[in-house]
Amino acid sequence: MSEGLRERKKRQTRQRISEVAVGLFVARGFDHVTIAEVAEAAEVSVNTVYNYFPAKEDLVLPPEEASPDRLAGIVRGRAPGQSAAGAVLARLREEVRGRERTVGLTPGFGPVLEMMRAAPTLAARLEDLGRQMTEALAGELAAESGAAPDDPLVCVMAWHIGCLHALIYAEIGRRTTAGERPEAIAGAVLELLDVVEGVLGERVLAYAVREG
């Protein structure tokens, strides 16, 4: 279904507010910019900003892009014959090759990352997001297998997958902060993914294979 005029205008307004806000945050620091200032710069009302972004942190980490369901969603949508870890590895490779915004490989992301790390509330939200992703993944794996959510095997497998996911993001962040170009980072991270897959072991890589 094609996007209607109303939906397109709403998407464009949301995008403009986010872009304006991130620009202000990078220039002055997340904690030194108010929602009122974001609204004024984006030429909308304060209520409009809150309608699109209920929390200030959502302007930088919108729920649809920084979702606790990310890993569970990847595993839930995996193809027949693909394992849980295999699905996450495949998605990461796809996003890294495409230098997608999801993994922070778009040009100019370095200053945004530095701004995020300098803001305690954003840093805490990122840390909590990783925990939520792992917990949601454990819930997904438990539901599929019929195990309890706190089943030790389910928790260990979710932890392994969550850790490999966090490792890739940490490496991208480290190289971005060091000033490396997205294409160079992508090449190095693809090599890292190969190493990660090589050391995970058959028990993890063959866990929760989707039946055809």
GURO-133293 format. One record per residue (C-alpha): residue in three letters; chain; x, y, z. Coordinates in nm, 4 decimals. Layout:
N
Ala	A	X	Y	Z $
...
***
This chain:
212
Met	A	0.0000	0.0000	0.0000 $
Ser	A	0.1382	0.3405	-0.0970 $
Glu	A	0.1926	0.6069	0.1663 $
Gly	A	-0.0899	0.8593	0.1894 $
Leu	A	-0.0401	1.2355	0.2001 $
Arg	A	-0.1241	1.2561	0.5710 $
Glu	A	0.1162	0.9758	0.6613 $
Arg	A	0.3915	1.1291	0.4484 $
Lys	A	0.3520	1.4691	0.6146 $
Lys	A	0.3624	1.3100	0.9584 $
Arg	A	0.6759	1.1144	0.8679 $
Gln	A	0.8436	1.4255	0.7284 $
Thr	A	0.7538	1.6284	1.0368 $
Arg	A	0.8876	1.3599	1.2661 $
Gln	A	1.2086	1.3338	1.0652 $
Arg	A	1.2588	1.7106	1.0641 $
Ile	A	1.2112	1.7350	1.4406 $
Ser	A	1.4581	1.4511	1.5003 $
Glu	A	1.7206	1.5942	1.2667 $
Val	A	1.6926	1.9422	1.4165 $
Ala	A	1.7127	1.8041	1.7699 $
Val	A	2.0180	1.5881	1.7024 $
Gly	A	2.1913	1.8841	1.5382 $
Leu	A	2.1304	2.0982	1.8471 $
Phe	A	2.2382	1.8185	2.0806 $
Val	A	2.5646	1.7673	1.8909 $
Ala	A	2.6374	2.1399	1.8863 $
Arg	A	2.5536	2.2169	2.2492 $
Gly	A	2.5215	1.8880	2.4371 $
Phe	A	2.2120	1.6819	2.5087 $
Asp	A	2.1593	1.8188	2.8589 $
His	A	2.1922	2.1819	2.7482 $
Val	A	1.9069	2.1849	2.4978 $
Thr	A	1.5424	2.2037	2.6026 $
Ile	A	1.2407	2.0629	2.4241 $
Ala	A	1.1167	2.4206	2.3829 $
Glu	A	1.4350	2.5070	2.1955 $
Val	A	1.3959	2.2016	1.9739 $
Ala	A	1.0362	2.3009	1.8970 $
Glu	A	1.1352	2.6578	1.8123 $
Ala	A	1.4186	2.5469	1.5821 $
Ala	A	1.1936	2.2913	1.4089 $
Glu	A	0.9123	2.5488	1.3808 $
Val	A	0.6565	2.3359	1.5612 $
Ser	A	0.4881	2.3545	1.9013 $
Val	A	0.6225	2.1890	2.2136 $
Asn	A	0.3120	1.9686	2.2182 $
Thr	A	0.3897	1.8541	1.8642 $
Val	A	0.7383	1.7465	1.9694 $
Tyr	A	0.5948	1.5473	2.2585 $
Asn	A	0.3282	1.3944	2.0346 $
Tyr	A	0.6018	1.2422	1.8199 $
Phe	A	0.8621	1.1897	2.0923 $
Pro	A	0.7154	1.1297	2.4418 $
Ala	A	1.0614	1.1429	2.6032 $
Lys	A	1.3563	1.3671	2.5211 $
Glu	A	1.5772	1.0593	2.4767 $
Asp	A	1.3406	0.9365	2.2014 $
Leu	A	1.4674	1.2211	1.9819 $
Val	A	1.8045	1.0448	1.9666 $
Leu	A	1.6987	0.6847	2.0252 $
Pro	A	1.3506	0.6464	1.8731 $
Pro	A	1.1833	0.3226	1.9891 $
Glu	A	1.1334	0.1969	1.6344 $
Glu	A	1.5110	0.2135	1.5745 $
Ala	A	1.6348	0.1291	1.9233 $
Ser	A	1.3832	-0.1394	2.0120 $
Pro	A	1.4183	-0.3919	2.2945 $
Asp	A	1.2552	-0.6383	2.0523 $
Arg	A	1.5359	-0.6117	1.7933 $
Leu	A	1.7043	-0.9481	1.8599 $
Ala	A	1.3797	-1.1309	1.9322 $
Gly	A	1.2337	-0.9904	1.6107 $
Ile	A	1.5311	-1.1052	1.4041 $
Val	A	1.5043	-1.4556	1.5502 $
Arg	A	1.1267	-1.4618	1.5150 $
Gly	A	1.1540	-1.3845	1.1451 $
Arg	A	1.4376	-1.6236	1.0608 $
Ala	A	1.4113	-1.8482	0.7571 $
Pro	A	1.3597	-2.2266	0.7705 $
Gly	A	1.6881	-2.4034	0.8375 $
Gln	A	1.8377	-2.0988	1.0073 $
Ser	A	1.9382	-2.0999	1.3737 $
Ala	A	1.8834	-1.8172	1.6195 $
Ala	A	2.2510	-1.7156	1.6233 $
Gly	A	2.2751	-1.7640	1.2468 $
Ala	A	1.9866	-1.5250	1.1903 $
Val	A	2.1465	-1.2521	1.4024 $
Leu	A	2.4848	-1.2977	1.2351 $
Ala	A	2.3212	-1.2800	0.8923 $
Arg	A	2.1295	-0.9629	0.9788 $
Leu	A	2.4401	-0.7949	1.1172 $
Arg	A	2.6372	-0.8797	0.8034 $
Glu	A	2.3566	-0.7389	0.5888 $
Glu	A	2.3409	-0.4152	0.7869 $
Val	A	2.7185	-0.3735	0.7947 $
Arg	A	2.7544	-0.4377	0.4216 $
Gly	A	2.4802	-0.1826	0.3582 $
Arg	A	2.6436	0.0627	0.6029 $
Glu	A	2.3029	0.1158	0.7536 $
Arg	A	2.1966	0.3714	1.0105 $
Thr	A	2.0864	0.0847	1.2350 $
Val	A	2.4487	-0.0045	1.3095 $
Gly	A	2.5822	0.3506	1.3045 $
Leu	A	2.7702	0.3315	0.9766 $
Thr	A	2.6295	0.6429	0.8137 $
Pro	A	2.8623	0.9382	0.7413 $
Gly	A	2.8852	1.1931	1.0218 $
Phe	A	2.7796	0.9548	1.2974 $
Gly	A	3.0977	1.0140	1.5022 $
Pro	A	2.9885	1.3429	1.6642 $
Val	A	2.6445	1.1947	1.7363 $
Leu	A	2.8024	0.8990	1.9136 $
Glu	A	3.0246	1.1279	2.1205 $
Met	A	2.7212	1.3338	2.2178 $
Met	A	2.5331	1.0202	2.3241 $
Arg	A	2.8216	0.8924	2.5343 $
Ala	A	2.8555	1.2307	2.7061 $
Ala	A	2.4909	1.2322	2.8171 $
Pro	A	2.4346	1.0139	3.1271 $
Thr	A	2.0683	0.9483	3.0512 $
Leu	A	2.1428	0.8382	2.6940 $
Ala	A	2.4370	0.6220	2.8020 $
Ala	A	2.2181	0.4576	3.0661 $
Arg	A	1.9395	0.4027	2.8147 $
Leu	A	2.1810	0.2333	2.5739 $
Glu	A	2.3083	0.0050	2.8497 $
Asp	A	1.9565	-0.0828	2.9596 $
Leu	A	1.8544	-0.1418	2.5995 $
Gly	A	2.1135	-0.4184	2.5650 $
Arg	A	1.9774	-0.5915	2.8746 $
Gln	A	1.6196	-0.5617	2.7497 $
Met	A	1.7145	-0.7064	2.4105 $
Thr	A	1.8709	-1.0121	2.5737 $
Glu	A	1.5727	-1.0623	2.8034 $
Ala	A	1.3262	-1.0321	2.5148 $
Leu	A	1.5317	-1.2795	2.3132 $
Ala	A	1.5278	-1.5253	2.6022 $
Gly	A	1.1511	-1.4905	2.6147 $
Glu	A	1.1240	-1.5585	2.2427 $
Leu	A	1.3480	-1.8663	2.2605 $
Ala	A	1.1574	-1.9962	2.5611 $
Ala	A	0.8222	-1.9511	2.3879 $
Glu	A	0.9448	-2.1380	2.0812 $
Ser	A	1.0891	-2.4285	2.2777 $
Gly	A	0.8204	-2.4485	2.5441 $
Ala	A	1.0816	-2.3905	2.8140 $
Ala	A	1.0456	-2.1581	3.1093 $
Pro	A	1.1780	-1.8021	3.0516 $
Asp	A	1.4409	-1.8612	3.3218 $
Asp	A	1.5509	-2.1978	3.1808 $
Pro	A	1.9340	-2.2022	3.2114 $
Leu	A	1.9937	-2.3132	2.8520 $
Val	A	1.7618	-2.0477	2.7126 $
Cys	A	1.9286	-1.7779	2.9244 $
Val	A	2.2803	-1.8858	2.8248 $
Met	A	2.1963	-1.8943	2.4540 $
Ala	A	2.0297	-1.5527	2.4701 $
Trp	A	2.3325	-1.4196	2.6583 $
His	A	2.5734	-1.5495	2.3922 $
Ile	A	2.3722	-1.3909	2.1119 $
Gly	A	2.3275	-1.0677	2.3063 $
Cys	A	2.7011	-1.0496	2.3720 $
Leu	A	2.7973	-1.0992	2.0075 $
His	A	2.5496	-0.8272	1.9117 $
Ala	A	2.6927	-0.5906	2.1739 $
Leu	A	3.0488	-0.6704	2.0648 $
Ile	A	2.9783	-0.5624	1.7079 $
Tyr	A	2.8223	-0.2360	1.8198 $
Ala	A	3.1103	-0.1698	2.0567 $
Glu	A	3.3646	-0.2263	1.7798 $
Ile	A	3.1773	0.0034	1.5427 $
Gly	A	3.1630	0.2657	1.8179 $
Arg	A	3.5344	0.2340	1.8961 $
Arg	A	3.6368	0.2711	1.5336 $
Thr	A	3.3908	0.5534	1.4726 $
Thr	A	3.5280	0.7472	1.7692 $
Ala	A	3.8798	0.6918	1.6337 $
Gly	A	3.7739	0.8673	1.3136 $
Glu	A	3.7745	0.5712	1.0753 $
Arg	A	3.5616	0.5958	0.7612 $
Pro	A	3.2398	0.3881	0.7404 $
Glu	A	3.3733	0.1756	0.4540 $
Ala	A	3.6889	0.0891	0.6495 $
Ile	A	3.4856	0.0106	0.9601 $
Ala	A	3.2517	-0.2111	0.7598 $
Gly	A	3.5394	-0.4190	0.6253 $
Ala	A	3.6935	-0.4662	0.9693 $
Val	A	3.3609	-0.5548	1.1299 $
Leu	A	3.2808	-0.8131	0.8623 $
Glu	A	3.6121	-0.9804	0.9456 $
Leu	A	3.5224	-0.9647	1.3148 $
Leu	A	3.1886	-1.1326	1.2438 $
Asp	A	3.3723	-1.4186	1.0740 $
Val	A	3.5920	-1.4581	1.3823 $
Val	A	3.2900	-1.4463	1.6130 $
Glu	A	3.1130	-1.7153	1.4145 $
Gly	A	3.4265	-1.9288	1.4184 $
Val	A	3.4567	-1.9287	1.7969 $
Leu	A	3.0905	-1.9585	1.8952 $
Gly	A	3.0887	-2.3355	1.8630 $
Glu	A	2.8403	-2.5761	1.7129 $
Arg	A	2.6207	-2.5836	2.0251 $
Val	A	2.5360	-2.2158	1.9897 $
Leu	A	2.5299	-2.2021	1.6096 $
Ala	A	2.2968	-2.5029	1.5850 $
Tyr	A	2.0602	-2.3959	1.8620 $
Ala	A	1.6966	-2.3245	1.7761 $
Val	A	1.7087	-2.4058	1.4049 $
Arg	A	1.3783	-2.3126	1.2394 $
Glu	A	1.2136	-2.6198	1.0929 $
Gly	A	1.1150	-2.6060	0.7278 $
***
